Amino acid sequence: MPACTPAVAALCDNSKEIFLDVCKLLLTYADNILRNPDLEKYRSIRIDSPTFSTKLLPVNGAVECLFEMGFEEADTHLVFPKSASVEHLKAIRESIAAERDQRLHRGQSVHLTASAENRTSSIQSSSLPPVQPSSLTSSKDFLVKLQSNFRHVLLYENPGLQEKARSSIPCGRLSSAAEQKLKMAKEVDSECKLGKEDFLVLELLSWFKNDFFSWVDSLPCGHCGGKTLNSGSLSPTADDLHWGANRVEDHQCQSCQLSTRFPRYNNPEKLLETRRGRCGEWANCFTLCCRALGLEARYVWDSTDHVWTEIYSVSQRRWLHCDSCENICDKPLLYEVGWGKKLSYILAFSKDQVIDVTWRYSCKHSEVLSRRTSVPEAWLLHTIIGLNATRQQSLSADRKRELSERLIVELVEFISPKTPKPGELGGRISGSLGWRIARGEAGNADTRTTKQDAGFVFTPTEKERDDKLLHVFYNATKDQYCRVSNDSEVIHGWDGCVWNKESVFRKVENDWQMVYIARTEGSSTGQISWKFDFAQTKLTIKSVSIRASSQTFHSGKVCWRLQSGSITAEFFGDGSVQSFQSLNSSSELMVTAQLSGGDGDASWQHSQVFRQSLKETGEPSFEVLIYLQNM
């Protein structure tokens, strides 16, 4: 019997079922060439074909056997060149056939033993062509990642696990809040096309970020409670592995030197209990919570080391980007524009399909395409098609049609021009400053000191022009603006109406039940401003009434400033209403808060604007009334 080569030996280590399935393909390739040595079609195998990408590429030893036979890689094909030895091909073929026969006859898996390795072989290892380094290695790794994520999302469909998630979620409170906000939206706009689920997504994001999950840079010492530093890895226990924690971080205490273990759990059921981690744990658990509430959700994997969630909006007929770490919805350009990420591959995984959604998250498609060098584009496309075809075999014709129609809408979105929105311009806020800087996600050119690009500008609506009044206020607890003068239009997110922000973010203190805007950690100053512009109308500013709240600790300072044309005036941020009458009939107004000062490591926290209790809901933290007049 011909002896095993290294590749055939590796092939033998697979299960009997996989081994026999692959043997059938390999022997077919070999026999076609042996029977028809002059036919070119049998000498070429497409590496982006579904058969190759799903049946051969993932199997240990399969592609290596083809290389041992004499195949060589050529762009999108493996080719058996005319110069290759047919006799050598025949010898490898007989070795594979012998191992197959042995398994079939014995009815059990056959593994290569030490004695078999040492048998005198008619095929000397020295005469074998070396296994060629090629893109197939990266393709194989890429496929493993695709298959792993595609299998993982099926966990979210477990009814028992969904019920466990619902027991942790204040479903009634979130549902009621969503209904109330939908009602308010329809009162403002009778033609509002949003649905309850759109507001439920926002409520779920806020609850998950502010009340449920916590971020971990390093754990406090389990012995003395002191500060720790991540000093490497520890071996996972059987229980760690049971919950998918193949990695366990070693957090060494800087005081007592004892070690605190931080298993990186990958099972969402365990994460419902631990409720902590970094973006991997956040997206994993949040996606489960979305499915538990009946929202169609996808787990999104970014090859530049981030993960998040997408949720399908039935009312809007599109997928919404949702990052639970940042409490952000529908800001897909955040990573490329705000964080400065160099994107390449972004894949979304649901129970029914996997989709390459890279183009939703980029406005620089040509740059992204130049970085997509890990696998051939044709291979990736055919692999995704193959994975989806397998997963969707049991789906109804109606469901398949629905998925196809959604994909068409997505493809149109992908190729449509994109312009960054105000909420997509800032750097990352989750994680420590050092961690964000180390990952290059603190913002383009480090947003601790760099100004954001131009953002939102208040311009008068037709109603506000008619009424000659623009009245807007912000509530910190609800994290929303209300444009009273425009039929109480609601705008969510503290930076949704901001013109410019420098080194500031919204901080929620769950232990003290407080919320406020402060400087980012490590920054000496911070600034936030709002802009009002009436230049395109025949109106100018008659007077302004403004109320702002700020609070300082130790040597912290907050300077409030109003600028209109050539007039600049400072005012107090003590919550009182202050009026400005003589503004020289200007058509533009800028309101700015500058944060500075503070003592020690927590100096960034010693100057705050819009500090408010999470238990308060009525009092505005910031309010501006602008009375207008004809030119």
Secondary structure in CASP SS format (residue, H / E / C, confidence):
PFRMAT SS
TARGET T0000
AUTHOR 0000-0000-0000
METHOD secondary structure of the structure
MODEL  1
M C 1.00
P C 1.00
A C 1.00
C C 1.00
T C 1.00
P H 1.00
A H 1.00
V H 1.00
A H 1.00
A H 1.00
L H 1.00
C H 1.00
D C 1.00
N C 1.00
S C 1.00
K H 1.00
E H 1.00
I H 1.00
F H 1.00
L H 1.00
D H 1.00
V H 1.00
C H 1.00
K H 1.00
L H 1.00
L H 1.00
L H 1.00
T H 1.00
Y H 1.00
A H 1.00
D H 1.00
N H 1.00
I H 1.00
L H 1.00
R H 1.00
N C 1.00
P C 1.00
D C 1.00
L C 1.00
E H 1.00
K H 1.00
Y H 1.00
R H 1.00
S E 1.00
I E 1.00
R E 1.00
I C 1.00
D C 1.00
S C 1.00
P H 1.00
T H 1.00
F H 1.00
S H 1.00
T H 1.00
K H 1.00
L H 1.00
L C 1.00
P C 1.00
V C 1.00
N C 1.00
G C 1.00
A H 1.00
V H 1.00
E H 1.00
C H 1.00
L H 1.00
F H 1.00
E H 1.00
M H 1.00
G C 1.00
F C 1.00
E E 1.00
E E 1.00
A E 1.00
D C 1.00
T C 1.00
H E 1.00
L E 1.00
V E 1.00
F C 1.00
P C 1.00
K C 1.00
S C 1.00
A C 1.00
S C 1.00
V H 1.00
E H 1.00
H H 1.00
L H 1.00
K H 1.00
A H 1.00
I H 1.00
R H 1.00
E H 1.00
S H 1.00
I H 1.00
A H 1.00
A H 1.00
E H 1.00
R H 1.00
D H 1.00
Q H 1.00
R H 1.00
L H 1.00
H H 1.00
R H 1.00
G C 1.00
Q C 1.00
S C 1.00
V C 1.00
H C 1.00
L C 1.00
T C 1.00
A H 1.00
S H 1.00
A H 1.00
E H 1.00
N C 1.00
R C 1.00
T C 1.00
S C 1.00
S C 1.00
I C 1.00
Q C 1.00
S H 1.00
S H 1.00
S H 1.00
L C 1.00
P C 1.00
P C 1.00
V C 1.00
Q C 1.00
P C 1.00
S C 1.00
S H 1.00
L H 1.00
T H 1.00
S H 1.00
S H 1.00
K H 1.00
D H 1.00
F H 1.00
L H 1.00
V H 1.00
K H 1.00
L H 1.00
Q H 1.00
S H 1.00
N H 1.00
F H 1.00
R H 1.00
H H 1.00
V H 1.00
L H 1.00
L H 1.00
Y H 1.00
E H 1.00
N C 1.00
P H 1.00
G H 1.00
L H 1.00
Q H 1.00
E H 1.00
K H 1.00
A H 1.00
R H 1.00
S C 1.00
S C 1.00
I C 1.00
P C 1.00
C H 1.00
G H 1.00
R H 1.00
L H 1.00
S H 1.00
S H 1.00
A H 1.00
A H 1.00
E H 1.00
Q H 1.00
K H 1.00
L H 1.00
K H 1.00
M H 1.00
A H 1.00
K H 1.00
E H 1.00
V H 1.00
D C 1.00
S C 1.00
E C 1.00
C C 1.00
K C 1.00
L C 1.00
G C 1.00
K H 1.00
E H 1.00
D H 1.00
F H 1.00
L H 1.00
V H 1.00
L H 1.00
E H 1.00
L H 1.00
L H 1.00
S H 1.00
W H 1.00
F H 1.00
K H 1.00
N H 1.00
D H 1.00
F H 1.00
F C 1.00
S E 1.00
W E 1.00
V C 1.00
D C 1.00
S C 1.00
L C 1.00
P C 1.00
C C 1.00
G C 1.00
H C 1.00
C C 1.00
G C 1.00
G C 1.00
K C 1.00
T E 1.00
L E 1.00
N E 1.00
S E 1.00
G E 1.00
S E 1.00
L E 1.00
S C 1.00
P C 1.00
T C 1.00
A H 1.00
D H 1.00
D H 1.00
L H 1.00
H H 1.00
W C 1.00
G C 1.00
A C 1.00
N C 1.00
R C 1.00
V E 1.00
E E 1.00
D E 1.00
H E 1.00
Q E 1.00
C E 1.00
Q C 1.00
S C 1.00
C C 1.00
Q C 1.00
L C 1.00
S E 1.00
T E 1.00
R E 1.00
F E 1.00
P E 1.00
R C 1.00
Y C 1.00
N C 1.00
N C 1.00
P H 1.00
E H 1.00
K H 1.00
L H 1.00
L H 1.00
E H 1.00
T H 1.00
R C 1.00
R E 1.00
G E 1.00
R C 1.00
C H 1.00
G H 1.00
E H 1.00
W H 1.00
A H 1.00
N H 1.00
C H 1.00
F H 1.00
T H 1.00
L H 1.00
C H 1.00
C H 1.00
R H 1.00
A H 1.00
L C 1.00
G C 1.00
L C 1.00
E C 1.00
A E 1.00
R E 1.00
Y E 1.00
V E 1.00
W E 1.00
D E 1.00
S C 1.00
T C 1.00
D C 1.00
H E 1.00
V E 1.00
W E 1.00
T E 1.00
E E 1.00
I E 1.00
Y E 1.00
S E 1.00
V C 1.00
S C 1.00
Q C 1.00
R C 1.00
R E 1.00
W E 1.00
L E 1.00
H E 1.00
C E 1.00
D E 1.00
S C 1.00
C C 1.00
E C 1.00
N C 1.00
I E 1.00
C E 1.00
D C 1.00
K C 1.00
P C 1.00
L C 1.00
L H 1.00
Y H 1.00
E H 1.00
V H 1.00
G H 1.00
W C 1.00
G C 1.00
K C 1.00
K C 1.00
L C 1.00
S C 1.00
Y C 1.00
I E 1.00
L E 1.00
A E 1.00
F E 1.00
S C 1.00
K C 1.00
D C 1.00
Q C 1.00
V E 1.00
I E 1.00
D E 1.00
V C 1.00
T H 1.00
W H 1.00
R H 1.00
Y H 1.00
S C 1.00
C C 1.00
K C 1.00
H H 1.00
S H 1.00
E H 1.00
V H 1.00
L H 1.00
S H 1.00
R H 1.00
R C 1.00
T C 1.00
S C 1.00
V C 1.00
P C 1.00
E H 1.00
A H 1.00
W H 1.00
L H 1.00
L H 1.00
H H 1.00
T H 1.00
I H 1.00
I H 1.00
G H 1.00
L H 1.00
N H 1.00
A H 1.00
T H 1.00
R H 1.00
Q H 1.00
Q H 1.00
S H 1.00
L C 1.00
S C 1.00
A H 1.00
D H 1.00
R H 1.00
K H 1.00
R H 1.00
E H 1.00
L H 1.00
S H 1.00
E H 1.00
R H 1.00
L H 1.00
I H 1.00
V H 1.00
E H 1.00
L H 1.00
V H 1.00
E H 1.00
F H 1.00
I H 1.00
S C 1.00
P C 1.00
K C 1.00
T C 1.00
P C 1.00
K C 1.00
P H 1.00
G H 1.00
E H 1.00
L C 1.00
G C 1.00
G C 1.00
R C 1.00
I C 1.00
S C 1.00
G C 1.00
S C 1.00
L H 1.00
G H 1.00
W H 1.00
R H 1.00
I H 1.00
A H 1.00
R C 1.00
G C 1.00
E C 1.00
A C 1.00
G C 1.00
N C 1.00
A C 1.00
D C 1.00
T C 1.00
R C 1.00
T C 1.00
T C 1.00
K C 1.00
Q C 1.00
D C 1.00
A C 1.00
G C 1.00
F C 1.00
V E 1.00
F E 1.00
T C 1.00
P C 1.00
T C 1.00
E H 1.00
K H 1.00
E H 1.00
R H 1.00
D H 1.00
D H 1.00
K C 1.00
L E 1.00
L E 1.00
H E 1.00
V E 1.00
F E 1.00
Y E 1.00
N E 1.00
A C 1.00
T C 1.00
K C 1.00
D C 1.00
Q E 1.00
Y E 1.00
C E 1.00
R E 1.00
V H 1.00
S H 1.00
N H 1.00
D C 1.00
S C 1.00
E E 1.00
V E 1.00
I E 1.00
H E 1.00
G C 1.00
W C 1.00
D C 1.00
G C 1.00
C C 1.00
V C 1.00
W C 1.00
N E 1.00
K E 1.00
E E 1.00
S C 1.00
V E 1.00
F E 1.00
R E 1.00
K E 1.00
V E 1.00
E E 1.00
N C 1.00
D C 1.00
W C 1.00
Q C 1.00
M E 1.00
V E 1.00
Y E 1.00
I E 1.00
A E 1.00
R E 1.00
T C 1.00
E C 1.00
G C 1.00
S C 1.00
S C 1.00
T E 1.00
G E 1.00
Q E 1.00
I E 1.00
S E 1.00
W E 1.00
K E 1.00
F E 1.00
D E 1.00
F C 1.00
A C 1.00
Q C 1.00
T C 1.00
K C 1.00
L E 1.00
T E 1.00
I E 1.00
K E 1.00
S E 1.00
V E 1.00
S E 1.00
I E 1.00
R E 1.00
A E 1.00
S E 1.00
S E 1.00
Q E 1.00
T E 1.00
F C 1.00
H C 1.00
S C 1.00
G C 1.00
K E 1.00
V E 1.00
C E 1.00
W E 1.00
R E 1.00
L E 1.00
Q E 1.00
S E 1.00
G C 1.00
S C 1.00
I E 1.00
T E 1.00
A E 1.00
E E 1.00
F E 1.00
F C 1.00
G C 1.00
D E 1.00
G E 1.00
S E 1.00
V E 1.00
Q E 1.00
S E 1.00
F E 1.00
Q C 1.00
S C 1.00
L C 1.00
N C 1.00
S C 1.00
S C 1.00
S C 1.00
E E 1.00
L E 1.00
M E 1.00
V E 1.00
T E 1.00
A E 1.00
Q E 1.00
L E 1.00
S E 1.00
G C 1.00
G C 1.00
D C 1.00
G C 1.00
D C 1.00
A C 1.00
S H 1.00
W H 1.00
Q H 1.00
H C 1.00
S E 1.00
Q E 1.00
V E 1.00
F E 1.00
R E 1.00
Q E 1.00
S E 1.00
L C 1.00
K C 1.00
E C 1.00
T C 1.00
G C 1.00
E C 1.00
P C 1.00
S C 1.00
F E 1.00
E E 1.00
V E 1.00
L E 1.00
I E 1.00
Y E 1.00
L E 1.00
Q E 1.00
N E 1.00
M C 1.00
END
